Each structure stands twice: as C-alpha cells, then as structure tokens.
Amino acid sequence: MKANLTFSEILQASLRGWNSRRADECVLSLALPIDTIDPLKQLSVIADQQEFSFLWDQSPGLSIAAAGRCQNLELIGQRRFELAQRFSDETLGRIVDISVSAPKQAKPRILFAFTFFEQISDEKRFVKTTPAVQAVLPRWQLSRQAGVSWLRFNSVVAHEADVRRFVEECWLMRENVNKPLLTELSSKTNIGFAKSPSQEWQNSYRLTLEKGIELVNTGELQKLVLAVRQSFLLSEPLDPLGMLESLRRYQRGSCRFLWKRSEDESFFGASPERLLSINKENLQTDALAGTAGADENGLDLLKSEKNLREHELVVSSIQNQLINKGLDPSRIRSPRLARHGHLIHLHTPIKSSCKGFSPLQLVEILHPTPAVAGLPRNKSIQWLRTLEPFDREGYAAPIGWVDSSGDAEFRVAIRCAYTRGNNLHLMAGAGLVKGSTIEGELQEVGLKFAVLANQLDLNFESQEKFARRRSIT
Ligand SMILES: C=C(O[C@@H]1C=C(C(=O)O)C=C[C@H]1O)C(=O)O
C-alpha cells in the first residue's frame, strides 16, 4: 500500500481487509504517515479520554507514544512469560493489518510491563496493586524515527458498517496530531511537598545493608543488589510528562519510559540498561554494573578492583545463563564507560544469534540479571523478599515491546518512580560484593536518589547535600 492514499482508497483497502478476516469480528489495524511530530509532546492528544498511556523515548532514536487498550492481559504467577508470549502471538496473529508495508517503526506492537517478582507478595504490609505482567495492544500508536513519523490505529471491528467509522476515526486523529499543540509541556515543574521529605530511608537501608554485607562476606551469596524506596507526599499530583521531558534533557543516552496504568497511577523513569534488543534474530543485552559520579574520573572506575570484580560477575553470569539455554554469546574483552546523566557505569555489551527463541523466552532467561538481583540468582531473590521492606513492583523489572515482525526491545526499569495520587516513590539499589561497606553503598544509593531528584526538579536541601558528596567507594 503506498503511503499517501486518499480517504476512499484507504476505505477500499480496509473493506478488503475486513473481508479477509477469519472470524466474525477482527482487530483492524491501519497506519498513516503524519508530519514529523514528537511523540512525547503529542502523547496527550492520543491519550485524551484513554485510561492507559505509554511512552518509549530514545529520541533522537526511536520514540513511541501509545494510548488506550485495544486488547490487554493482566496476570500473576510462574508462567507469566510463556502466557505473555502466547498473548502476543495470538493478538498480533489475529490483526488484519491494512498497512503491511508501513515501515518498521510503525509495525503493530504489544507493550509489556512486568513486576520484578513473578508473584505479587501476599504479605499484608505490601499494598497489592501491580499485576506481575501487563500486556497491551494499544488503540493508538505514534512513532518517530529519523525524522519520519507515523500514526497507527488498532480497533476491534464487528460489522462491515463499522469499517467506515474506523477509517474516519483514524483520519480525524491524523488531523489532530498534525495540528500544532496549543500548550507546551512545562519541563520544569515546581513541585510542592505536603510534608517535608524525610531521609528515613537511610536508617532502614543501613539495617538491610548490614545483613546483606554479612551474606556476601560469609560467602552465602556472591552478590546481592539491595534496593530502597524513598517516598514523598506532594501537595498535588504531578505530571509525569513534564518530568520525562526533563529526563530527556539530562539523560540523552537512556531510554525514558512511562507506563500510565490509570489516571491515578504512573510508573516512569530513564533506564540506562538494555535487558535485550532483538533485531532480525540477533540479540543484544547489556551488562551494566559498577558506578561512579560523573564528576569523578571514569578511569578510576576502570581500575577499581571491587567494581571490576562486581562487573565481571554480572558479565559471566549473563553469558552462562545464555549458554545454558543453547545460545552462543560473545562479548567485548573489557568493559567500557557508559555515561548517563550524572552517573558513570561499567558497560559490556553481549551479543548472540537467537534464532528459534521467542522474545519473552529470552526475557525469562535474562531476568533478573545479577546487576539488579544477585548471585546465585534464586537464593538472592529469596533474600530480597526477606530483607527489603517494600515491594519492588516494576522496579528493576522488564519493560518494553514486541513488534509484529518478532523484533523486540526491553529495558531494565531502574532510575524510576511511581506516582499514585499525591504520593511519589523513588527507587534505587546498589550491588554488594565481598568488600562492600555500609557507608559506600549508602553513598551510592544517595547519589542515585540525588541525581534522580535533581533531574525531576525535586530539589530540597537534604538531597542537595547528598549530591555534593559524590565520591563512591
Ligand atoms: C540497581 C540499580 O542499578 C544497577 C546497579 C549498578 C551498580 O551496582 O553499580 C549499576 C547499574 C545498574 O545495573 C539502580 O540504579 O537502582
């Protein structure tokens, strides 16, 4: 199908699509080229009246905004990856795509957000809110890559008479997203606190660190990544889109993401860590572990015995995980430095052919990496459940998408926050290995919080104090 079709040509193509369906009703999917837009800025246009919205912003690379649920799945339990893959295959397989020749960026996608743990905790102290997997075929999808933008519309159609309405709706939305926005996003939001933010997290973190360090020093675990949550009560709910705009400015090399489950609840952040990308049966994953402040000399990080040891544990464990499942990964010999906002990490990309593996099989093999959980994997997951005084929910879990050609991209959701009404929760963690100290890890997490708070414009005195103390051991 050529790009610039007239309304009646699209209607004819849609009716042909409708007639080719294999069931009483079908999901019709239509993609139209649009003027170059910024999905982050235009998200509010497609999200109008929709409960769910999503953003995947790697601008200047691929950016996607999506809104509404055309088809969706929410579940808990051990088979979540397998069931999510089945949902993805069946949903994408059922689509009648009227625009099969639309470019790669505009392919239909299933969006996914997992929680870190496969089962929602049944402990009473945790609020049960987030399903262990959420998968969505969005109603609307905007994309931009290399200066070219597309709109895609997915909708269930049950009668031939509805096909015209389907085309009209998409046609109208194209006009709306092509219009200049009346109001600009304000990237710096002045956030008021209903209660002055406390540094209580440090006391509880100290206690868990003591136990965690004992576990790695006695050899019970080789590595453990303990996380902590810092909570704020705001004077009014905040707009995550303004925050994402700000994160884009500070964190160019990361992937900014948003999973807005309802009007009241958003999960968002700027992840520096690729869990996987699959491009024509080629897999790439990142080992990212070892941290310093950006105003330190990164060369010290490359020479730090403790950081290199911690990093190597992550690289070799990811490699072994893949080898054990029959893949053939390769890596660069020594890590590079990756700068993300005000932090530097040690980074080793790992590649492999992944023919014969589905995207969510690979997500299941890789999640959670020792960069966010520990080693041995199962034992450290059990310890995290015991030691951490909050539920991780989506923190450090896979978030991403699979497209209709089988390509996929998932990030590890770190450097992130939840907003629920007036509550804002930031989450961060640090990896413990033999030789880690309580003060060193408190500083690393303090720095991660300070950087995030600064980028989100949550500036208040105590955070700034931490930001000034940037030395990490
Ligand atoms: C767990 C986090 O980050 C991870 C842990 C790192 C480390 O211990 O050095 C570095 C990057 C991430 O893989 C986090 O930021 O919350």
Ligand as a Chemical Component Dictionary entry (heavy atoms), coordinates in Angstrom:
data_LIG
# 
_chem_comp.id                   LIG 
_chem_comp.type                 NON-POLYMER 
_chem_comp.pdbx_formal_charge   0 
_chem_comp.three_letter_code    LIG 
# 
loop_
_chem_comp_atom.comp_id 
_chem_comp_atom.atom_id 
_chem_comp_atom.alt_atom_id 
_chem_comp_atom.type_symbol 
_chem_comp_atom.charge 
_chem_comp_atom.model_Cartn_x 
_chem_comp_atom.model_Cartn_y 
_chem_comp_atom.model_Cartn_z 
_chem_comp_atom.pdbx_ordinal 
LIG C1  C1  C 0 20.170 -1.307 40.779 1  
LIG C2  C2  C 0 20.488 -0.164 40.167 2  
LIG O1  O1  O 0 21.483 -0.058 39.265 3  
LIG C3  C3  C 0 22.226 -1.193 38.859 4  
LIG C4  C4  C 0 23.374 -1.390 39.747 5  
LIG C5  C5  C 0 24.589 -0.828 39.468 6  
LIG C6  C6  C 0 25.734 -0.957 40.437 7  
LIG O2  O2  O 0 25.567 -1.641 41.461 8  
LIG O3  O3  O 0 26.798 -0.379 40.209 9  
LIG C7  C7  C 0 24.795 -0.144 38.257 10 
LIG C8  C8  C 0 23.847 -0.118 37.306 11 
LIG C9  C9  C 0 22.626 -0.919 37.429 12 
LIG O4  O4  O 0 22.803 -2.166 36.826 13 
LIG C10 C10 C 0 19.734 1.092  40.401 14 
LIG O5  O5  O 0 20.153 2.129  39.882 15 
LIG O6  O6  O 0 18.709 1.061  41.085 16 
# 
loop_
_chem_comp_bond.comp_id 
_chem_comp_bond.atom_id_1 
_chem_comp_bond.atom_id_2 
_chem_comp_bond.value_order 
_chem_comp_bond.pdbx_ordinal 
LIG C1  C2  DOUB 1  
LIG C2  O1  SING 2  
LIG C2  C10 SING 3  
LIG O1  C3  SING 4  
LIG C3  C4  SING 5  
LIG C3  C9  SING 6  
LIG C4  C5  DOUB 7  
LIG C5  C6  SING 8  
LIG C5  C7  SING 9  
LIG C6  O2  DOUB 10 
LIG C6  O3  SING 11 
LIG C7  C8  DOUB 12 
LIG C8  C9  SING 13 
LIG C9  O4  SING 14 
LIG C10 O5  DOUB 15 
LIG C10 O6  SING 16 
# 
